[in-house]
Amino acid sequence: MKLRPNHRRTAIAAVAAAAALALAACSGGSPSASESATEDNPYGLITPGQIRVASLGDARPYTFTDESGEFTGFDVELFTDVAERMGVEDVVFTGQDFSGLLAAVANGQFDVGVAAIGITEERQQTVDFSDGYLAGYLTVMASPDAGIADEADLAGTRLGVVQGTLQEAYAVNNFTDTELVRFPDNNAAISAVNSGSIDAHFLDYEAAKEYAEQYGLENAIDIPSFDAPAGFAIAKNKPEFQAALNEALAAAMEDGTWKELYEKWFPGSPMPEQYLPSSEQSE
């Protein structure tokens, strides 16, 4: 059922507006995001009955646009399922550069960020997250002729990273003898690898598989990344929205939907046990 905004009489609206201004003046800031929730809009969505999603158009197999320009991928299908469990069928995905995605969610341009976004302490200063729903590996991708087989081989090389990602943060802290070259997305970085302007690119393991098949590149180094699972990013102070996301996400895991989507989009990849139905987890 579509949710509609509550229409109020002009006089009441005027009194409410005056009260809100007075409150803002006393507090030194604007009302919190949670105060935008109403009976007709319990999650405080920008448009009642619709979830506006900031995502990526080139992050296969998580979220990307197909030949017709429609968003698809593991994260897209999972979030759409979660939203339907919350009673919201109108979900609108819009592509963003990753470097500005979380800021766009935090400042209210979007209701949620969905793009295999790793949950880190630094990012939690800007946005809140749902519970985690995915974990995996980070990968250095290079030509088979590049001579890169371990992290020591990265010294003195030019390594591509997408700005604002976990890979960039990891590389800054761990690849201190490597020149990092920042890109807005994976496609631009892989093009740079193919042209020889950089030696390798540091990206997500699953996304790397797609590029390996397409361009004949190889996963030179795989690094576990289970300490920052992916979550749905939302603006601060929206507890009703966060709780609803977590409840629907848990239901999708428990009834096997998560497992079905994982097998569809990550065939042959190790399956993180913690997201399986409780009956399939090891004791």
ABEGO torsion letter per residue (X at the ends): XBBBBBBBBAAAAAAAAAAAAAAAAAAGBBBBAAAABBAABAAGBABBGBBBBBBBAABOAABBBBAAGBBBEAAAAAAAAAAAAAGBABBBBBBBBAAAAAAAAAAGABABBBAGBBBBAAAAAABBBBBBABBBBBBBBBBAAAGBABAAAABGBBBBBBBGBAAAAAAAAABAABBBBBBABAAAAAAAAAAGABABBBBBAAAAAAAAAAAGBBBABBBBBAABBBBBBBBBGBAAAAAAAAAAAAAAAAAGAAAAAAAAABBGBBBBAAABBAAABBX
